[in-house]
Amino acid sequence: MSARLECDVYLKLENLQPPQSFKFRGISLLAQQALEKHGPSTHLIVASGGNAAYAASSAAKLLSLRCTAYIPEASRPVEPLLKAAGSEVVIGGVNYFAALQAAKAAAEADPQAVLIPAYDHPMLWEGHSSMVDEIRDALPPDVKPDAVFCSVGGGGLLGGLITGCQRAGWGDVPIIALETHGANCFYESMAANRSPVLEKASSVAPADFTLDQTHNVHVAHLARITSRAACLGATSPSPGVVRMALDRQGPIRCVSISDQMSITSVLRFADEHKFLVELACSTALAPTYYPKLLDSVLPKVATSQKKHVLVFIVCGGANISLADIDVYRSVKEAEDFWLDGQRMMT
């Protein structure tokens, strides 16, 4: 990849975490704190479309804690995985919001329960931020990335990267946050806050907006998730992370890409690096396979300077199978992306 892009490319392989995603970092930290505070009778409860529940289940198993995962109907394929990790599984409704409401009700009724959030909690961001410490240690001495690329859904990973970059002295390093059309609540939220007139930033994801009083930010609420990248499918982002992104010294470039671009990235990454990753993960890798997208978001440097140093967060996720790959090979859709309110074709 480095030779092909003529850059120094580093891949942070969070797909190699025990539950196959970065979510294990923050969720395991929350689980440890719950154990320390409430003791071994602690009952972890989590609502998730899959990966957060798998991370909570894995952390609970390691800590010998009880865990119950509330998942929506569409996430039934991950039920055996969660049960194998030792969790009880409840189908909490037709979508994530319904599963979350069911989880909250269960947590309120159980004095031993601790509700584990999927992405909206400062301690999650602190846990996720540990990957930046590892990235810094892996890079050559005194080398700072020219950009960090990540997928974004509700904003948990991005919150961790912002936190970690600030601690590492990388507060000025651009972060490129990518999501897919039909799941791009963060893109819409950032555009609404950056625009002097509150309006939708694109035509691909119908959304309503509310003002979060706590963080004084406008937050987009998608009516439904239409993207195939279901694990990016938060219908609204963390207001706290939106605030962090707006206040950050270094730029946050938000990009919304088509499902086709994520699908192509899954297939090409499997061919090139022999890893099978889900669409939510491959979204961050799309700039490596679409030159126009990479050129559009990459900070410009003089030709006399060194090569770009680029870090891509391979965030992982368990929602991928060989059957999915067979389906993806037959998909042929538009390849376009939205950046700064403008639609671009690849």
Buried (B, 14 or more C-beta within 10 A) or exposed (E): BBEEBEBBBBBBBBBEBBBBBBBBBBBBBBBBBBBEEBEEEBBBBBBBBBBBBBBBBBBBBBBEBBBBBBBBEBBEBBBEBBEEBBBBBBBBBEBBBBBBBBBBEBBEEBEBBBBBBBBBBBEBBBBBBBBBEEBBEEBEEEEEBBBBBBBBBBBBBBBBBBBBBBBBEBEEBBBBBBBBBBBBBBBBBBBBBBEEEEEBBBEBBBBEBEEBEEBEBBBBBBEEBBBBBBBBBBBBBBBBBBBBBBEBEBBBBBBBBBBBBBBBBBBBBBEEBEBBBBBBBBBBBBBBBBEEBBEBBBEEEEEEEEEBBBBBBBBBBBBBEEEBBEEBEEEEEEBBBBBEEEEBEB
